[in-house]
């Protein structure tokens, strides 16, 4: 039977030095971030997710954003190669973790670059953002690994955001949600629903129509509640200062069979 597993990685001591690309840098409270991270993990566990701690990489400030290091489709893991060279040492611990959970492992090779935050899976369709962190060769390599497994890969050009999932995520019925000023190609998605806040574009599907969302998007949460979903709000303000969101802080593995 499939089970819900999530990889998470504790914030490291250099978190405040994390990369920022499309926003102005503001001070990060590392102690507050640790408490927020614990609250995030607790929310996953409270909704039936079994969490697995990935080995920390204290020299990498962005290592807490573990989603960027791997893409998993069915039982196949693709270890990424970030467009940010400073983030590439983050992958070995993740490779070890997914192999331990039974995934077969593939890798993105030079000259390809790919960040997991650029990948949005909706059923068997994989949308991949082509922008600052993911290049054409990375898209081609992702296509080569997952299309033979039945995936349909759709490339999405990006220029306004760090990652595709900075701009859009998807509801359980496959409707893509996003904040219109940041969504450049909404027509690529069969169904698109605008939300009023930038951070309202980010949801993690917890199961049973429950959506993990940031506290910073109350209006978006209200809109989704009106549609019959149950928002579960967490405070991730310190990670938002580093262009992080609720999806970045874990790798959700719904399709693994145990």
Secondary structure, DSSP 8 states (H G I E B T S, - for coil): -B--EEEE----TTGGG---SSS------HHHHHHHHHHHHHHHHHTT-EEEE----TT-TTTT-GGGGEEEETTEEEE-B-SSGGGGGGHHHHHHHHHHTT-EEEE--TT--B-GGGEEEETTEEEEEESSS--HHHHHHHHHHHGGGT-EEEEEE-SSSSSHHHHEEE-TTS-EEE-GGG-S-GGGSSSEEE-SSGGGG--EEEETTEEEEETT-HHHHHHHHHTT-EEEEE--HHHHTTT--TTTT-EEE-S-B-
